[in-house]
Amino acid sequence: MKNQKIWIIACVCVLLAATVGVGLYVRSSQAEKELENAITLKLGDKSIAVALSDLGKVDFEGEIVDGKGDHHAHTYRGIELKELLEANGIKAAEITEVTAESADQYTAVLTGDEIREDARVYVVIEMDGKPVSGIEDGTPGAQLVVFGDPNSRRNVRFLSIITVK
């Protein structure tokens, strides 16, 4: 009888440990998935993950110039970069430089003055009514769009990290 109680208690403990382990694994997987669908804002040693779903704040139109000098008008859904930074406690007035980095390590550098300029720099999640794609086919993504450049070299596809100085 005593051995049977010990055996039952041991089984309950094993089941409880397995349940907790599976729960932690699922929770960890969900957190990783959320980070995959996020942009990281970095300021010094501080990092903030911003979900892509939080970026679709405004619909707007704009024109970009490609490397050949051709102009292309598009409609977008996104948020001005300065508004995104301000919403996450980063004061636009104090920014001297921003580096935008893609998941494939492409980078673009912008000045604080460019960031503060109205309707100049956006983070977009939709272009012409279609979601911006992530680096892996079928995944959501974001793109930095800089209006007013003579070509689109600072438009960063697969945007993943924004470092602020």
Secondary structure by P-SEA (a helix, b strand, c coil): caaaaaaaaaaaaaaaaaaaaaaaaaaaaaaaaaaaabbbbbcccbbbbbbccccccccccccccccccbbbbbccccccaaaaaaaaccccccccbbbbbcccbbbbbbccccccccccccccccccccccccccccccbbbbbbccccccccccccccbbbcc
